[in-house]
Amino acid sequence: MEAESDLFLSTNTRHFGPSVVAPVDKDAGGIYVLKQVVNPERTHLVTALSDESIRVYDIERELQPLLNLTQAHEKTINQVVIGENRILSCSNDGLVKLWDPRSGELTGMMKNRNKEVYSVSQSRYIVAGGARSEVAFW
């Protein structure tokens, strides 16, 4: 039987480069990373922070923020998704927002009838899941 600490040292573990432990913001004592996602190419990291902001990092470059979308939402961000040509975010403010991943410009916004949006995904449509078991398609 493996010891509990050995469970994390499996030889089957795949590593994607050097381990980096870096604060998102050295002066932000009370700000936490709530959600994070890496793009399919594994070159960029998108984080949703507890101050309702979104940051985009280039993983190859010492995790320096490329974009800092301050006040991206008015309430807690529940999910971020990164695609080829957009970033999606959803929040307790009832909004799904679309962002240009290069410029940080807000390119679209959808409202879920003043109810929280807990999840978002993209394929042919943008699909959002919210309060009261609702699923919205755009």
LUMPATI-404299 format. One record per residue (C-alpha): residue in three letters; residue number from 1; x, y, z. Coordinates in pm, 1 decimal, padded with zeros to 6 digits. Example, Ala and Ser with C-alpha at 12.3 -4.5 7.8 and 13.67 -1.06 7.14 Angstrom:
# residues 2
+------+-----+----------+----------+----------+
! code ! pos !        x !        y !        z !
+------+-----+----------+----------+----------+
!  ALA !   1 !  01230.0 ! -00450.0 !  00780.0 !
!  SER !   2 !  01367.0 ! -00106.0 !  00714.0 !
+------+-----+----------+----------+----------+
# end
This chain:
# residues 138
+------+-----+----------+----------+----------+
! code ! pos !        x !        y !        z !
+------+-----+----------+----------+----------+
!  MET !   1 !  00000.0 !  00000.0 !  00000.0 !
!  GLU !   2 !  00133.8 !  00341.6 ! -00096.5 !
!  ALA !   3 !  00182.0 !  00608.1 !  00164.3 !
!  GLU !   4 ! -00042.0 !  00910.4 !  00117.3 !
!  SER !   5 !  00250.5 !  01134.5 !  00018.5 !
!  ASP !   6 !  00358.5 !  00882.5 ! -00249.9 !
!  LEU !   7 !  00029.3 !  00921.2 ! -00434.5 !
!  PHE !   8 !  00150.4 !  01251.9 ! -00574.5 !
!  LEU !   9 !  00487.5 !  01118.0 ! -00691.2 !
!  SER !  10 !  00365.6 !  00880.3 ! -00959.7 !
!  THR !  11 !  00603.4 !  00818.4 ! -01249.0 !
!  ASN !  12 !  00301.6 !  00851.7 ! -01479.6 !
!  THR !  13 !  00258.6 !  01217.7 ! -01388.1 !
!  ARG !  14 !  00307.4 !  01445.5 ! -01686.8 !
!  HIS !  15 !  00488.9 !  01772.0 ! -01621.3 !
!  PHE !  16 !  00452.6 !  02072.5 ! -01850.5 !
!  GLY !  17 !  00768.9 !  02258.7 ! -01762.2 !
!  PRO !  18 !  00927.6 !  02393.5 ! -01447.5 !
!  SER !  19 !  00710.7 !  02434.1 ! -01141.7 !
!  VAL !  20 !  00634.8 !  02796.4 ! -01073.1 !
!  VAL !  21 !  00487.2 !  02930.2 ! -00753.9 !
!  ALA !  22 !  00436.9 !  03301.1 ! -00796.2 !
!  PRO !  23 !  00189.2 !  03540.1 ! -00641.8 !
!  VAL !  24 ! -00061.5 !  03679.8 ! -00887.5 !
!  ASP !  25 !  00003.7 !  04022.9 ! -00740.4 !
!  LYS !  26 !  00266.0 !  04076.9 ! -00470.0 !
!  ASP !  27 !  00075.2 !  04374.2 ! -00323.7 !
!  ALA !  28 ! -00267.7 !  04207.3 ! -00327.1 !
!  GLY !  29 ! -00280.6 !  04042.8 !  00012.0 !
!  GLY !  30 ! -00652.3 !  03960.3 !  00005.5 !
!  ILE !  31 ! -00693.7 !  03865.2 ! -00361.1 !
!  TYR !  32 ! -00725.5 !  03497.8 ! -00450.0 !
!  VAL !  33 ! -00730.3 !  03296.6 ! -00771.8 !
!  LEU !  34 ! -01080.0 !  03147.7 ! -00794.4 !
!  LYS !  35 ! -01060.2 !  02982.2 ! -01137.2 !
!  GLN !  36 ! -00788.9 !  02921.8 ! -01391.9 !
!  VAL !  37 ! -00768.6 !  02764.2 ! -01734.8 !
!  VAL !  38 ! -00484.9 !  02696.6 ! -01979.2 !
!  ASN !  39 ! -00547.4 !  02724.6 ! -02351.9 !
!  PRO !  40 ! -00525.9 !  02404.0 ! -02562.6 !
!  GLU !  41 ! -00180.2 !  02499.2 ! -02691.6 !
!  ARG !  42 ! -00058.7 !  02533.5 ! -02330.7 !
!  THR !  43 !  00088.0 !  02878.2 ! -02393.5 !
!  HIS !  44 ! -00151.4 !  03103.7 ! -02200.7 !
!  LEU !  45 ! -00312.3 !  03096.0 ! -01857.9 !
!  VAL !  46 ! -00635.3 !  03283.1 ! -01781.1 !
!  THR !  47 ! -00725.9 !  03349.5 ! -01416.5 !
!  ALA !  48 ! -01041.5 !  03477.6 ! -01250.6 !
!  LEU !  49 ! -00958.5 !  03661.6 ! -00928.8 !
!  SER !  50 ! -01157.6 !  03737.7 ! -00617.6 !
!  ASP !  51 ! -01151.6 !  04111.7 ! -00700.5 !
!  GLU !  52 ! -01375.2 !  04042.3 ! -01007.5 !
!  SER !  53 ! -01082.0 !  04083.0 ! -01247.1 !
!  ILE !  54 ! -00942.7 !  03854.5 ! -01515.4 !
!  ARG !  55 ! -00574.2 !  03823.4 ! -01599.8 !
!  VAL !  56 ! -00409.4 !  03657.1 ! -01896.3 !
!  TYR !  57 ! -00052.9 !  03528.1 ! -01866.0 !
!  ASP !  58 !  00203.6 !  03400.9 ! -02114.8 !
!  ILE !  59 !  00323.5 !  03076.9 ! -01955.2 !
!  GLU !  60 !  00649.7 !  03085.1 ! -02150.3 !
!  ARG !  61 !  00746.2 !  03427.4 ! -02008.1 !
!  GLU !  62 !  00780.4 !  03415.1 ! -01629.6 !
!  LEU !  63 !  00404.0 !  03454.3 ! -01581.8 !
!  GLN !  64 !  00403.1 !  03826.6 ! -01655.1 !
!  PRO !  65 !  00044.1 !  03940.7 ! -01716.4 !
!  LEU !  66 ! -00030.0 !  04017.8 ! -02079.9 !
!  LEU !  67 ! -00377.0 !  04150.2 ! -01997.1 !
!  ASN !  68 ! -00532.8 !  04274.3 ! -01676.1 !
!  LEU !  69 ! -00908.5 !  04311.3 ! -01713.0 !
!  THR !  70 ! -00991.1 !  04502.5 ! -01396.0 !
!  GLN !  71 ! -01355.4 !  04508.6 ! -01290.5 !
!  ALA !  72 ! -01440.2 !  04249.3 ! -01555.3 !
!  HIS !  73 ! -01759.4 !  04172.4 ! -01361.4 !
!  GLU !  74 ! -01949.2 !  04332.0 ! -01073.4 !
!  LYS !  75 ! -01974.5 !  04010.7 ! -00870.1 !
!  THR !  76 ! -01779.5 !  03685.7 ! -00827.4 !
!  ILE !  77 ! -01656.4 !  03528.4 ! -01151.1 !
!  ASN !  78 ! -01762.5 !  03163.9 ! -01157.6 !
!  GLN !  79 ! -01583.8 !  03041.4 ! -01469.1 !
!  VAL !  80 ! -01344.3 !  03145.6 ! -01745.2 !
!  VAL !  81 ! -01298.2 !  02966.1 ! -02077.0 !
!  ILE !  82 ! -01032.2 !  03038.7 ! -02337.8 !
!  GLY !  83 ! -01077.9 !  02958.0 ! -02703.3 !
!  GLU !  84 ! -00890.3 !  03033.9 ! -03020.2 !
!  ASN !  85 ! -01029.0 !  03382.3 ! -03064.0 !
!  ARG !  86 ! -01208.7 !  03469.3 ! -02742.2 !
!  ILE !  87 ! -01222.9 !  03442.6 ! -02367.9 !
!  LEU !  88 ! -01559.9 !  03377.8 ! -02203.9 !
!  SER !  89 ! -01641.9 !  03462.3 ! -01844.4 !
!  CYS !  90 ! -01955.9 !  03422.2 ! -01636.5 !
!  SER !  91 ! -02047.2 !  03563.5 ! -01301.1 !
!  ASN !  92 ! -02295.8 !  03602.2 ! -01020.0 !
!  ASP !  93 ! -02382.4 !  03939.0 ! -01181.7 !
!  GLY !  94 ! -02589.4 !  03741.1 ! -01436.6 !
!  LEU !  95 ! -02362.2 !  03818.5 ! -01730.0 !
!  VAL !  96 ! -02164.0 !  03614.9 ! -01979.1 !
!  LYS !  97 ! -01891.6 !  03829.2 ! -02134.3 !
!  LEU !  98 ! -01677.8 !  03771.8 ! -02442.2 !
!  TRP !  99 ! -01327.9 !  03920.4 ! -02451.3 !
!  ASP ! 100 ! -01068.5 !  03954.6 ! -02725.3 !
!  PRO ! 101 ! -00766.6 !  03756.0 ! -02593.4 !
!  ARG ! 102 ! -00517.1 !  03983.5 ! -02769.2 !
!  SER ! 103 ! -00649.0 !  04329.7 ! -02684.4 !
!  GLY ! 104 ! -00864.9 !  04260.4 ! -02377.5 !
!  GLU ! 105 ! -01153.5 !  04444.2 ! -02544.5 !
!  LEU ! 106 ! -01506.2 !  04343.5 ! -02443.0 !
!  THR ! 107 ! -01657.3 !  04211.0 ! -02767.5 !
!  GLY ! 108 ! -01992.6 !  04081.7 ! -02647.1 !
!  MET ! 109 ! -02217.9 !  04045.4 ! -02347.1 !
!  MET ! 110 ! -02525.1 !  03835.8 ! -02271.7 !
!  LYS ! 111 ! -02755.0 !  03875.2 ! -01974.5 !
!  ASN ! 112 ! -02930.8 !  03590.0 ! -01795.2 !
!  ARG ! 113 ! -03239.1 !  03771.9 ! -01662.3 !
!  ASN ! 114 ! -03065.9 !  03909.0 ! -01349.8 !
!  LYS ! 115 ! -02980.3 !  03559.5 ! -01226.8 !
!  GLU ! 116 ! -02638.5 !  03414.7 ! -01149.5 !
!  VAL ! 117 ! -02448.6 !  03231.5 ! -01422.7 !
!  TYR ! 118 ! -02242.0 !  02947.5 ! -01280.1 !
!  SER ! 119 ! -02093.3 !  02784.9 ! -01591.1 !
!  VAL ! 120 ! -02022.6 !  02861.6 ! -01955.4 !
!  SER ! 121 ! -01892.2 !  02663.2 ! -02250.6 !
!  GLN ! 122 ! -01846.7 !  02717.5 ! -02620.0 !
!  SER ! 123 ! -01888.1 !  02501.9 ! -02924.4 !
!  ARG ! 124 ! -02129.6 !  02585.0 ! -03204.0 !
!  TYR ! 125 ! -02316.8 !  02795.0 ! -02947.4 !
!  ILE ! 126 ! -02229.9 !  02964.5 ! -02624.1 !
!  VAL ! 127 ! -02404.8 !  02770.1 ! -02349.6 !
!  ALA ! 128 ! -02448.6 !  02901.0 ! -01996.1 !
!  GLY ! 129 ! -02588.0 !  02732.1 ! -01687.3 !
!  GLY ! 130 ! -02748.1 !  02939.4 ! -01419.2 !
!  ALA ! 131 ! -02979.6 !  02960.7 ! -01124.1 !
!  ARG ! 132 ! -03298.2 !  02756.8 ! -01109.9 !
!  SER ! 133 ! -03155.6 !  02483.6 ! -01335.8 !
!  GLU ! 134 ! -03167.5 !  02707.0 ! -01642.6 !
!  VAL ! 135 ! -02950.2 !  02654.2 ! -01948.1 !
!  ALA ! 136 ! -02923.1 !  02938.2 ! -02200.8 !
!  PHE ! 137 ! -02801.8 !  02912.0 ! -02561.8 !
!  TRP ! 138 ! -02675.0 !  03203.9 ! -02768.6 !
+------+-----+----------+----------+----------+
# end
